[in-house]
Amino acid sequence: MDKKTDLSVQVGKRIRALRQEQGITVERLAEAADISVQYMSEIERGKKNMTIPILKNMVEALHTSADYLLFGTTELDPACDIVSRRLAELIPVERDMVARCLLAMTRILEDLGLERE
């Protein structure tokens, strides 16, 4: 398998895994990406590549980063990545409440004057 094909397969696997983790159907993700269900299925199997606008739509629909889809990594600390994924699962009002709590907690940590590494 050449590098281009291997990359397509790995990206497809990551897309499928995220879609399934989030309980999104192939049909719904295809609609969000503005592509056909057949094309979506072929991307997940590594048979087809996607354009940059489709990649952008996938990133938004799956609440992830292009880094993660393309390379399997993010620039974020793993804990931040986990929190980000969990936040994406919440409804907007819940997400807002959690964000306010996190901001309040960071202010408390700053007020305590804890040294950062």
C-alpha positions in Angstrom: 0.0 0.0 0.0 1.5 3.4 -0.9 1.7 6.3 1.5 -1.2 8.2 -0.1 -3.5 5.2 0.1 -2.4 4.4 3.7 -3.1 8.0 4.7 -6.6 7.8 3.1 -7.3 4.6 5.0 -6.1 6.1 8.3 -8.1 9.3 7.9 -11.2 7.3 7.0 -10.8 5.1 10.1 -10.5 8.2 12.3 -13.6 9.7 10.7 -15.6 6.5 11.2 -14.5 6.1 14.8 -15.4 9.7 15.7 -18.7 9.5 13.9 -19.6 6.3 15.7 -18.4 7.6 19.1 -20.7 10.6 18.7 -23.6 8.5 17.5 -23.7 10.3 14.1 -25.1 8.3 11.1 -23.3 8.2 7.8 -26.2 10.0 6.3 -26.1 12.8 8.8 -22.3 13.3 8.4 -22.6 13.2 4.6 -25.3 15.9 4.8 -23.1 18.0 7.1 -20.1 17.6 4.8 -22.4 18.4 1.8 -21.5 15.1 0.0 -23.4 12.0 -1.0 -23.7 9.0 1.3 -21.8 6.9 -1.2 -18.9 9.4 -1.2 -18.9 9.5 2.6 -18.7 5.8 2.7 -15.8 5.7 0.3 -13.9 8.3 2.4 -14.4 6.2 5.5 -13.1 3.2 3.7 -10.1 5.1 2.4 -11.2 4.7 -1.2 -11.7 8.4 -1.9 -10.0 11.6 -0.8 -11.7 14.8 0.1 -11.3 18.4 -0.9 -10.4 21.1 1.6 -13.9 22.4 1.9 -15.2 18.9 2.7 -12.4 18.5 5.3 -13.5 21.7 6.9 -17.1 20.5 7.0 -16.0 17.2 8.5 -13.9 19.0 11.2 -16.9 21.1 12.1 -19.4 18.3 12.1 -17.2 16.0 14.2 -16.0 18.7 16.6 -12.4 17.8 16.0 -9.3 19.3 14.4 -7.8 18.8 10.9 -4.6 17.7 12.7 -6.5 14.9 14.4 -8.2 13.7 11.2 -5.0 13.9 9.1 -2.4 12.9 11.6 -4.2 11.3 14.5 -2.8 13.9 16.9 -3.7 17.4 18.0 -1.6 20.2 19.4 -3.8 20.1 22.5 -2.8 18.3 25.7 -4.7 15.0 25.7 -6.7 16.2 28.7 -7.8 19.3 26.7 -8.8 17.1 23.8 -10.9 14.9 26.1 -12.7 17.9 27.6 -13.2 19.4 24.2 -14.9 16.2 22.9 -17.1 15.9 26.0 -18.1 19.6 25.7 -19.1 18.9 22.1 -21.6 16.3 23.3 -23.5 18.8 25.5 -26.4 21.0 24.5 -25.5 24.7 24.2 -26.8 25.7 27.6 -24.9 22.9 29.3 -21.7 23.8 27.4 -22.1 27.4 28.5 -22.5 26.4 32.2 -19.4 24.2 32.0 -17.4 26.9 30.3 -18.3 29.4 33.1 -17.3 26.9 35.8 -13.9 26.2 34.1 -13.3 30.0 33.8 -14.1 30.5 37.4 -11.8 27.6 38.5 -8.9 29.1 36.4 -9.4 32.5 38.1 -9.3 30.8 41.5 -6.0 29.0 40.5 -4.6 32.3 39.3 -5.6 34.0 42.6 -3.9 31.3 44.6 -0.7 32.2 42.7 0.2 28.6 41.8 3.3 28.6 39.7 3.0 27.3 36.2 5.5 25.0 34.6 
